């Protein structure tokens, strides 16, 4: 019985460490994504994000902006909004700022 309790405590401890490390990995990936978007903008491959966001904001109306992702291989942005209690993703071409797709 004592061995099972020790195993349970060790397992819970290991899970706690893994959970604590996850945000650091996510933060690193997010930073890489931001660096790629900035390099693409400085190289003239994409428009500044603020211009793209303004265009998409106008298209989604009164939705609340939650965040975005950048795909460096396609130079596309995916912006995330909440509208009428539902999450809406809007894809935009980073080169032109044109909306290329919607998903709910």
C-alpha positions as CSV (number, residue, x, y, z in Angstrom):
1,X,0.0,0.0,0.0
2,X,2.8,2.4,0.9
3,X,4.5,1.8,-2.5
4,X,1.3,2.7,-4.4
5,X,1.0,6.0,-2.5
6,X,4.7,6.8,-3.3
7,X,4.1,6.0,-7.0
8,X,1.0,8.2,-7.1
9,X,2.9,11.1,-5.5
10,X,5.8,10.7,-7.9
11,X,3.5,10.5,-10.9
12,X,1.6,13.7,-9.7
13,X,4.9,15.4,-9.2
14,X,6.1,14.5,-12.7
15,X,2.8,15.7,-14.2
16,X,3.1,19.0,-12.3
17,X,6.6,19.6,-13.8
18,X,5.3,18.8,-17.3
19,X,2.4,21.2,-17.0
20,X,4.6,23.9,-15.7
21,X,6.9,23.5,-18.7
22,X,4.2,23.7,-21.3
23,X,3.7,27.6,-21.2
24,X,7.4,28.1,-21.8
25,X,7.3,25.9,-24.9
26,X,4.2,27.8,-26.1
27,X,5.8,31.1,-25.5
28,X,8.9,30.1,-27.5
29,X,6.7,29.0,-30.4
30,X,4.7,32.3,-30.3
31,X,7.9,34.3,-30.2
32,X,9.2,32.4,-33.3
33,X,6.0,33.1,-35.1
34,X,6.2,36.8,-34.3
35,X,9.8,37.0,-35.5
36,X,8.8,35.3,-38.7
37,X,6.0,37.8,-39.3
38,X,8.3,40.7,-38.6
39,X,11.0,39.4,-40.9
40,X,8.4,38.9,-43.7
41,X,7.1,42.4,-43.2
42,X,10.5,44.0,-43.2
43,X,11.4,42.0,-46.4
44,X,8.3,43.4,-48.1
45,X,6.6,40.0,-48.3
46,X,3.6,41.0,-46.1
47,X,1.7,44.1,-45.2
48,X,2.1,45.5,-41.6
49,X,-0.2,43.5,-39.3
50,X,-2.0,46.6,-38.1
51,X,-3.3,47.3,-41.7
52,X,-4.5,43.7,-42.1
53,X,-6.2,43.8,-38.7
54,X,-8.0,47.0,-39.6
55,X,-9.4,45.5,-42.8
56,X,-10.5,42.3,-41.0
57,X,-12.0,44.3,-38.1
58,X,-14.1,46.3,-40.6
59,X,-15.4,43.0,-42.2
60,X,-16.3,41.3,-38.9
61,X,-18.1,44.3,-37.5
62,X,-18.8,44.4,-33.7
63,X,-16.8,41.1,-33.0
64,X,-14.3,41.1,-30.2
65,X,-10.7,40.4,-31.3
66,X,-8.9,37.6,-29.4
67,X,-5.6,37.1,-31.2
68,X,-3.9,35.9,-34.3
69,X,-1.5,33.4,-35.8
70,X,1.0,33.8,-38.7
71,X,1.9,31.0,-41.1
72,X,5.3,31.9,-42.5
73,X,5.2,29.2,-45.2
74,X,2.0,30.8,-46.8
75,X,2.4,34.3,-45.5
76,X,-1.2,34.1,-44.2
77,X,-2.7,35.3,-41.0
78,X,-5.6,33.7,-39.0
79,X,-7.4,36.2,-36.8
80,X,-9.6,34.9,-34.0
81,X,-12.8,36.8,-32.9
82,X,-15.9,36.2,-30.8
83,X,-19.2,37.3,-32.3
84,X,-22.6,36.6,-30.8
85,X,-21.0,34.1,-28.4
86,X,-19.4,32.1,-31.1
87,X,-15.7,31.9,-32.1
88,X,-14.9,33.0,-35.7
89,X,-11.6,32.6,-37.4
90,X,-10.8,34.8,-40.4
91,X,-8.0,34.0,-42.7
92,X,-6.2,36.9,-44.5
93,X,-3.5,37.0,-47.1
94,X,-0.5,38.8,-45.6
95,X,0.6,40.1,-49.0
96,X,-2.7,41.8,-50.0
97,X,-4.7,42.0,-46.7
98,X,-7.6,40.3,-48.5
99,X,-9.8,37.9,-46.6
100,X,-9.3,34.4,-48.0
101,X,-11.7,32.4,-45.7
102,X,-14.0,32.3,-42.7
103,X,-14.5,29.5,-40.2
104,X,-16.9,29.1,-37.2
